[in-house]
Every structure is written in structure tokens, then in C-alpha cells.
Amino acid sequence: MTTYNLSAFAGAGAQFFDDNGTPLAGGKLYSYAAGTTTLLATYTTSAGTVANTNPIILNAGGRTPNEIWQATGVLLKFVLYNSTNQLIGTYDGIPSINDPFGINSQLSSIAGTNSITATATPTLTAYATGAIYSFIAANTNTGAATLSIDSLTATSITKNGSVALSAGDIQAGKMMLVEYDGAAFQLINNIVYGGSITNGNIVSLTSPLGVANGGSGAATFAANSVLLGNNTAAFQTIAPSTNKNVLTSNGTTWTSAAPSTGLATAIGQVPFSTDGSTFTPTQKITQGTAVATTSGTSVDFTSIPSWVKRITIMLSGISTNGTSNILIQIGSGSVTTSGYSSSASVVTSIVVSATSTAGILVTSSLTAASVYSGNITLCLFGSNTWISSGTTSLVSNSGTHFCGGATPSLAGTLDRVRLTTVNGTDTFDAGSVNILYE
């Protein structure tokens, strides 16, 4: 079924003038099939039932008396004269506005291998420069090819300008796209079905593209394998192999192997090395076992690993039966009881401070009724010397203790932490203590 769109040249409300800018009253507008002298009708509406006169006689204002509609898929040539038949201009290859066929049309009834024939809808009366056509090839070409649409002149199909087609440039069952350049149909999508590129020309790929030419040298690859370049030979593949394997380098090539790091076995673990070569899964932060401080004069945490660089002592509701200040001591093999430099201050209604060389002070003033909760952190400074800082709340008197200091240089790597009192004889009677180390 023929459809009609407004002409792209003089569709609606067009006005024409002579070379002096005077409206072309009585001018004559002829319409022909594109590229010919064969008159071809235009229409007054989109119904295509009432034809305009041919020529259309312009009114006193140089305007067309009616709109100009033309069949879709048809390119027209318009020739304009003044009222005395003097030529004003010729305008060829004009499509209608939004014409789905005039500019881009899929051809049907495709036949032939190198001499291809096809039909267009609506039927073409001439080839128009710039018109684009697509078709699904019936056969794969074996050499130079031509295309004839609607029994019009068989015209060469070229690629890369005026180069004749090579065997396989047109592929059976594939969508081909050509554009008429005024002399030939240029194959636009020849690179889509081509294979390798040689000096800018697309040729069919009959074997895998070699590594030397930028290819892989292989037609297929094993599923889920990793590609390994091999300079001039075909790519190699490395299969995943065992579950949880990783790619490992020996300095020359790669292989799939079990990781050298210890795999995590619990939440929060990370690979950790103590010797720089082997790894074991270790908690990034290790929590000790809480110890009740309801009796005894001290609590010791021992067997602390040598790799530890930071320790946090956590107090929860700590209390003693006396007034001796609470302190922390560390050691290597045994607890060191001297050489510390520490101080603590409590802020209540007044500020009370104290110092100690027997350990790291946690409190500066307390009574048997005092109850403390808080954290004290020890960090390795170097040469087995540790520094500390911490804050504890004095729950019973609504106060806060601030403490800090440095330890002496231990004889070896720290392996223990002790919570005790300055006099070493007051007894703990409430709460609990625990540590974190990392």
C-alpha cells in the first residue's frame, strides 16, 4: 500500500521568489521522477487521491495553492520556472519528509550470487544518490558482484570506495547494507563479516589470526581458563585446577597452585606471618579470656605472642579492699617491677595526681569503695619499650582517671601483662579484667 508524506522541497506553505526577491506570481513548478524528464504526480493531501496540477501554478504571493505530498519511497526532481517560462532552478533527488523508504529501505525477493536482483517497496523508477538499501543475501558471493533493483540497470557493488568485491564479502543469510554513490552501490558493512585486516582491506578469515598479526593463534579456548601469552606462538591456557588455587609466578611463567598464605578458617582471620615466608590464619585482633577480679592481689595474662604490637587492657567494675592505687606491669619471662615512668590524675570536684616507677598507674586516688571501668592501651615503641595511655571512669564518685607513661626496656620480647596494686597486698574484691592484642 502506497503511503504519502509531505515533500521535503515544498511540502506546506512554501513561497518562491525570483532573483530580485519578488514573489514568483504565476510561476510554474514541475515534478519529475528523480534523474529523469518523466513527469510524476504529487498530491494535495496525505490520502494521495487528488493530484496537484503538473506544473503547479503559483499564486500572486508566489505560494503553492495546495500542500505538496509525494509517495514514500519515491525521489522527485522539481523544476521551477517563472510565468514566462524562464528557468529559476532544478532540484533533484528530493524525498518526502520522514520517508522510511526513500532513504533507507530493506529490499526483498533477493536472488543471485554475483548478479544480485531485488525488489523495493514501493517500486523504484531510478537510483538516487545517497539512497541506502539493505538486503539479506541469498548466497555468498564468489567474486565481483552487481545489484539490480526493480529491473533497473545492474550496477557494481564496491567496497572501500571503488574496489571490486572479493569472494565472501557478501555472506549468505547476513544483512548487507549498500549506499548508491551515483555510480555504484558501496558496501557499507563489509567489515562486519570480514576477518583479518591486511593493508586496510577486509578479507575473509579462514583460520585463526596468528599472534604475530595481533590475534590469539587459537580458534577456541578451554572454558574458565586464563590466557597466557607466549610471544610468537599461540596463546596457552591455565585451567583453574584445584578449588581455591591462585595464579603463581616462578619468575618466568604462571601456574595454578595452592596459595602460600594460610586460608582463613573463621570470621575475622587474616593470613599472618611470623617469619616473613610462611603464613597462618590468625585473628587480626585476638581477645583473651576475661578473669574475675573478686579475689587475689594480682591477675596475670601470659603467653602473649611475640608479634604483638598493641595491647588493650579492659577493666569492668574493678574494686579492691584498700586504698593502694591500681597499676599495670609487663614483663618478658617474669614481671618487671621497676623502671617505669607513669602518672595518673583523677578529676572529680578536685584534681588528684600521682606518679609511679613500679608500674603504669591506672588510678591516682581511691578508697575501698571505689569502682573503675575503662581501657588502658599499651603500644610497642621500640627496643622492647612500651608506652601507654588510658581513661577509666570512677563510677562511685562520678569522676574520671587519665593515665599514661612508659615502661623500661625489657630484656626480651613482652610475653605477659599483670594487673595489681602499688603495695601488692590489697586484694581485688569485685569486677573482671580482659585484654585484646594485635
Buried (B, 14 or more C-beta within 10 A) or exposed (E): EEBBBBBBBBBEEBEBEBEEEEBBBBBBBBBBBBBEEEEBBBBBEEEBEEEBEBBBBBBEEBBBEBBBBBBBBBBBBBBBBBEEEEEBEEBBBBBBBEBEBBBEBBBEEBEBBBEBBBBBBBEBBBBBBEBBBBBBBBBBBEEBBBBBBBEBEBBBBBBEEEBEBBBBBBBEEEEBBBBBBEEBBBBBBBEEBBBBEEEEEBBBEEEBBBBEEEBBBBEEEEEEBBEEEEEEEBBBBBEBEEEEBEEEEEEEEEEBBEEEBBEEEEEEBEBBBEEEEEBEBBBEEBEBEEBEBEEEBBBBBEEBEEEBEEBBBBBBEBBBBBBBBBBBBBBBEEBBBEEBBBBBBBBEEEEBEBEBEBBBBBBBBBEEEBBBBBEBBBEBBEEBEBBBBBBBBBBEBEBBBBBBBBBBEBEEBBBBBBBBBBEBEBBBBBBBBBBBBE
